[in-house]
Amino acid sequence: MKEKGLEVGSGIPNKKYDSKEVYELIHIANCFPELRERGNI
């Protein structure tokens, strides 16, 4: 993760993620490729 510039705890403060939730979010993002593009926020 470090090579992608991600840091532990860089998500929402005080939020715990379980692996099922993470995989569901990845699945949703795969259905909408525009969500994965950088710079559109």
N, C-alpha and C positions, 0 to 999 in steps of 0.2 A: 504494500500500500504506500510505503514511503516514496517509491519511485514514481508514483502517480501524483505525488504532492498531497496525499491525504494524511491527516494526523489523527491519532486517537483522541476522541472527544471533540472532533470538529463538527459534529452534528448539532442537534437541538440540545441545549443545556438541560440536564436532569432527565433526559429521555433514555430509556432502556429499550434496546431492540432485540427481539428474539429472532432466531434464524427463519422461522416460518414467515414472519412479517417482512423480513428482508427479501426472501425469495418471491413473495407475492408482489412486492414493489418492483423487483427486477422484471417479473413477468409482465406487469402492467406497462413498464417502460419499453419493453420489447414490442408491445402492440402499437406504441406511439413513438416512432423514431425521432420525431421533432422534439420530444422531451429530452433526448440524449444529446442534442446539438448544443455546443457551447456558445455563449454570447447572446442568447435570445431572451435573457431575463432583463 
